[in-house]
Amino acid sequence: MTLGCLYPYRRLGIGTLMVQHVLYYVEQDGNFDSIFLHVQVNNEGAIDFYKKFGFEIVETKEHYYKRIEPADAHVLQKTLRKKGQSNGNAE
């Protein structure tokens, strides 16, 4: 899935709402330990944006993108709960 906000609509809080919606969904679902995303290595604005939500760079993949330069991508991860931690749902 690709999530983005067109340039004229940036800095209006739309991206924040989209990310908050995704985070709310995965946290309510309770089946996710972590979520991941990728971003082009030179997109410092996006990297800083995601870090505000607790994402951390965990890997850099070389030649990840096929049609854009630079082709390398950072993989960012947000841990929702530690492995083995209960999601609170009784089974």
HELIX and SHEET records of a PDB file:
HELIX    1   1 TYR A    7  TYR A    9  5                                   3    
HELIX    2   2 ILE A   14  ASP A   29  1                                  16    
HELIX    3   3 GLU A   44  LYS A   51  1                                   8    
SHEET    1   A 3 SER A  34  GLN A  40  0                                        
SHEET    2   A 3 ALA A  73  THR A  79 -1                                        
SHEET    3   A 3 GLU A  56  LYS A  61 -1                                        
END                                                                             
